[in-house]
């Protein structure tokens, strides 16, 4: 049985709407999959910077002690 033009339009609309819903769900999932590794890398960089900060503070403390500032 052939579908009428109206039925075909309704079918196309429903298919497009379900595709839109699927893509609307996939967008946050894709963003999370992109952002989470970056957050992990940022955490690692911050940890390293934290170590550098402590090292820098230690060097400044030694220099202050030596120079008597």
N, C-alpha and C positions, 0 to 999 in steps of 0.2 A: 504494500500500500504506500503510495506517495504522500508525503506530508504536504500540507498546504503551506503557502508562504508565511502565514501568521504563525503556524506551528513551528516552522523552521526558524523564524526570528526568535520565538520564545526559547527554543532549544539552544540557539546560538547565544542568547542573552544569559541563560542559566549556565552554559558551559563557560562563558567568559567570566561570570560572577564567581563560579567555583575556582577557576584558575586564579582570579584576583585574590580570593581568600587564601589560596595556597601560597601565592607569592607574598601576600601581606604577612603570612605566618613565617615565611622563609627569610624575610628581610631581617627581623630581629635575631633570628638564629644565626644568619650569616654574619651580622654585625658582632654578635657575641663571639663567634668563632674567630673573627679577626681581632677583636679587642683583647680577649683573655690572654693570648700569648704575649701581646704587647705589654699588658699589665704585669705579667710574670717577668718579662725582660726589664721593665721599669723598676720592679721590686729588687731585682738583682743589681741593677745599676745603682739604685739608691743605697743598697747594702754596701756596695763597693765604695760609693761616695762617702758613706758613713765611716768606713774604715779609714779613708783618706782624711776625713775631717779629724778623726781622733789622732791620726799620725801627724797631721799639720799642727794640731793643738800641742802634741807632745814636743814637736820641734820648736815651736814658739816658746813653750815652757823652758826647754833646755837653753835656748838662746837668751831668754830673759834672765835665767839663773846665771849664765856665764857672763853676760854683759851687765848684770845688775840693774836692769831697767825696772 
